[in-house]
Amino acid sequence: MTTIRLSAVVNEKHELIVTLPDDVPVGPVELLLQPVTNSTEAISTPTTERERVRAQLMAAGLLVKPENMGIPANLEFVSDDELLEIGILPEGAPTSDQLIDEDRGPH
């Protein structure tokens, strides 16, 4: 078996929860814990529940980042005025009730 390197966070209860990949064979292993001391690699101590959960997700490789979802970095957000404009039906457009009746039939 080859060596597997994982990043993890020990929580306030001094627990370490690790889920290993499926290709790791079952049997005895040696576990070596090495605190991160390099400031560029150090994981800051979470101060809120949200930060603690985020750190656990990051350590488990489960935190989804926008750059990993194919979202362009130059994405422009829609303004509040544009959002309001999107929600206004054009004049003469059928109402939601009319569209539902058309789709399902009158009640």
C-alpha positions in Angstrom: 0.0 0.0 0.0 1.3 3.5 -0.8 1.3 6.2 1.8 -1.7 8.5 1.9 -1.4 12.1 3.0 -4.6 13.7 4.4 -5.2 17.2 5.9 -7.5 17.1 8.9 -8.6 19.2 11.8 -8.8 18.0 15.4 -11.9 19.4 17.0 -12.4 20.9 20.5 -13.1 17.4 21.9 -9.7 16.3 20.6 -11.4 14.0 18.0 -10.2 13.3 14.5 -12.8 11.9 12.1 -11.3 10.5 8.9 -13.1 8.8 5.9 -10.6 7.0 3.8 -10.9 6.3 0.0 -12.5 3.0 -1.1 -9.2 1.8 -2.5 -7.5 1.7 1.0 -7.1 -2.0 2.0 -8.7 -3.2 5.2 -6.2 -4.1 7.9 -3.7 -2.6 10.4 -2.2 0.8 9.7 0.2 3.2 11.4 -1.2 6.6 12.1 1.2 9.5 12.5 0.0 12.9 13.6 2.1 15.9 12.8 0.9 19.4 13.8 1.1 21.9 11.0 3.7 24.5 11.9 4.4 26.4 8.7 2.3 29.6 8.7 1.4 29.2 5.0 0.0 25.7 5.7 -1.5 26.3 9.1 -5.2 25.9 9.6 -6.5 28.7 11.8 -8.4 27.6 14.9 -12.1 27.9 14.1 -13.9 30.3 16.4 -17.5 29.7 15.3 -19.6 26.6 14.5 -19.7 27.7 10.9 -15.9 28.0 10.7 -15.5 24.6 12.4 -17.8 22.9 10.0 -16.1 24.7 7.1 -12.7 23.5 8.2 -13.9 19.9 8.5 -15.4 20.0 5.0 -12.2 21.6 3.7 -10.1 18.9 5.4 -12.3 16.2 4.0 -12.1 17.6 0.5 -15.8 18.2 0.4 -15.9 21.9 0.3 -17.1 23.0 -3.1 -15.4 26.2 -4.3 -16.8 28.3 -7.2 -13.6 27.8 -9.3 -14.3 24.1 -9.1 -17.9 24.5 -10.4 -17.0 26.1 -13.7 -18.3 29.5 -12.6 -16.2 32.2 -14.4 -14.2 34.5 -12.2 -15.4 37.6 -14.1 -19.1 36.8 -13.4 -21.2 39.9 -12.9 -24.0 39.7 -10.4 -27.5 40.9 -11.2 -28.5 44.2 -9.5 -31.5 44.5 -7.3 -33.2 46.6 -9.9 -32.6 44.0 -12.6 -34.0 41.3 -10.3 -37.2 43.3 -9.8 -37.5 43.9 -13.6 -37.2 40.1 -14.3 -40.1 39.4 -11.9 -42.5 41.8 -13.7 -44.7 40.3 -16.4 -45.1 42.2 -19.6 -48.4 44.1 -20.1 -51.1 41.8 -21.3 -49.4 38.6 -20.2 -51.6 35.9 -18.6 -51.6 35.8 -14.8 -50.2 32.9 -12.9 -53.7 31.6 -12.1 -54.5 31.7 -15.8 -51.4 29.8 -16.7 -52.1 27.1 -14.0 -55.7 26.8 -15.3 -54.4 26.4 -18.8 -52.0 23.8 -17.7 -54.2 21.8 -15.3 -57.7 22.8 -16.4 -60.1 24.9 -14.4 -60.8 23.8 -10.8 
